[in-house]
């Protein structure tokens, strides 16, 4: 019996899954590793700890589920968060920690480039929005502000490239992760000369570009022994978490879109054409030579509801935030759709799509004397989801979205899924017990093995059994209030700028640790 | 109660309690200059504000203390005020002699009824604390009051009771200190705080009891929360950090493997080697050789 193992290097930790060849989960494990914020704008992770966590989980997964049942591991497929940068020296030793997507140190560089003609042409060529998250800008920042590290760096890797290098000794980066660096031309499929020039680097300082199905070399001897895996175990470079969540929901094809709500969120479509946008609001990442995953990311997803819960929830047991959130959701359900006209702008950590405004801040609007505590709870959830809808709405200008799926820890909460269906006025499909990212990586591996001829065929087999149908009356209410929400999100721009600059002036940002992902 | 002070070696009341260096109440009716000199002692000092408002310098930071607040002054940390002024008000205090361990941690003496491991855990948590002020913690004042009442009353059983109360004081201060900084709402934040302390003191032989107490949880709940949040038991999570740090150090050729083992909290190079190999498949020396060969 053969099996496929997937390794997801996520924002907060590592997840490993084992699937049989029919896509059934044999076993899974997760392990946390920390993110350090040594400065308000910084967001870093320890590459060695990520590696050890991965190794530990992989070993336990194999010993618990795979070896006892004599499964043969056909392949191990990696996928990871996008936008990370890790500089390594000529020996491959990390120069400091890895910088994650949430890092904001290149804020100034991003502002300047975004406003320039070069910024516009790089956006079109690379598909990556001009934002501090982009490795293009992080490397540029390093060049100007951390010259020693910049000069010592033999290579600028992503976290995934580093982990794969530990296992096999090869420096490779797959198209999906590479296309989220702001350094790759997604049309010509190669490093983008102008971007590299802007960052001040040459292609030899980057890992080798590889299609997502590429084997990344042979597992090192010591790991073959300690993991008890044969030398011919295939290690696939794989893809990114965003692309895999989209594939794992079977979103390939016309008229389909998927919404992911974890701590942050995104709305994505997949297909042979890129989304063009004068305002540079969308990303276009590469899955294969003729397939792009496109959409818009938001900073403010489940993390905002967790914030609300920590402030205003009842904690019967210390640190039991799940129960507290559940209680709040039950209370929210007692208030009618639209929260009797209480609106919430969820921009607690600034916003990316669709408004791309790092200075945006949160607000409750429309309060009247009849509003109660429950209204605040419901308005908070509605605000987070109006924001998802607002991304979907501008996507809808270029794609005719007929069917929607939802995934992610918060997305699959039934109250939230229903609300998405009502807001979009479309049936929303979901799958309660699965992890779309890992399932996407399974489909990738299975296609590589020839079980499916193409990713299209693989995506076509995805079944999302739970369907939430829209409630027309709710939709009408949400549609009315959304107009005000949308006008506030752009109309308050000058006040956002004023309040955020005052917040910085009065030192909140210097002392605080909460405003990171602007 | 009027003001008083009992001192080790001078006051007959403390004859049976060599570990109590000083206990007393001070009531100050007018601002006094040059009376509150900055001092540091070898013992552990606890001050409880009863009335008034005080601005004290502890170590090199100034704190405002109000009635109900308490301050814990660690050995060798100075306590004083700007210009040695003593503000108007009243406070009680106690100085306790503690044993210092090689590791830098504190340990209560033989008088304590705490188990050795618990005593050491409490001592470690207190000595790692960098926040000396416990706000709205009047319990400390009540315990000190109980101690001197027993000392003056000398009723039957008072010797045991005084020592019980000293243990009680250490326990309550430790619990308050950890709870005060952990709301019970934000586990990611609490866990990150713990992680930072572990990394700063990686050579220390951590026990689960100590780690749990550091974040103000009992061990049962602590184990459960860590496992569900991190996927690992607390000890395995700690091993992950240790091995990760060891890998970093192994990549620097100038540090000896034995030093790396001890710096990262393994009790011997043998223990390090076994653990490292079990996880990575390499002996530390092989791992190093392999890495250097890649150059």
Interface residues (C-beta under 8 A of the other chain):
Chain A: X13 X29 X30 X31 X32 X33 X34 X36 X46 X48 X49 X51 X52 X53 X55 X56 X57 X59 X90 X91 X92 X93 X94 X169 X222 X223 X225 X226 X227 X309 X310 X313 X315 X317 X318 X319 X321 X324
Chain B: X183 X184 X185 X186 X187 X190 X191 X192 X195 X217 X221 X225 X229 X230 X231 X232 X236 X237 X240 X241 X243 X244 X245 X247 X248 X251 X277 X278 X279 X280 X281 X282 X286 X290 X291 X292 X294 X295
